[in-house]
């Protein structure tokens, strides 16, 4: 649970970050990390089109550089863009200067005011500086679709177990998440709709 739905004590580390939307509204907010890639991102986009759902894609700058066509597809379909650094780096392992430089390199492609740190890792000083330019978006429910210790059924169960009003839900359009995500995402969407949740855009 510390990962799937971070406790309050973890959330206060980044107090002005966005962890959850209005708890009084029965709505959820889909987000996707680590793309874009040709093997997975177009599949996600087609599925979202099927349900007329808009999501936020927190993208890795180097993937945009390599897969610009998929990047343009996300924009053309009306989804929101977020910065996930250029090389998907952990803030704790980099100096302030190098981390900010990597984020800005990604934003040369993205031109966004949303930022999500890879792995949720930022030093207090990195967070303080980044929040001056970006809205820091974390999550209320991370599905763990990337985990080799989980299968698609378990990822789907995570959604059903931890979702609540205002949840910012994180999936990953990446190769390591492909199998679990492709199983869990359509089932999660169906289940959430059946249970009265509306899908909104951040």
Secondary structure, 3 states (H helix, E strand, C coil): CCCCCCCHHHHHHHCCCECECCCCCCEEEEEEECCCCCCCHHHHHHHHHHHCCCCEEEECHHHHHHCHHHHHHHHHCCCEEEECCCCCCCHHHCCHHHHHHHHHHHHHHHCCCEECCHHHCCCHHHHHHHHHHCEEECCCEECCCCCCCCCHHHHHHHHHHHCCCCEEEEEECCCCCHHHHHHHHHHHHHHHHHCCCEECCC
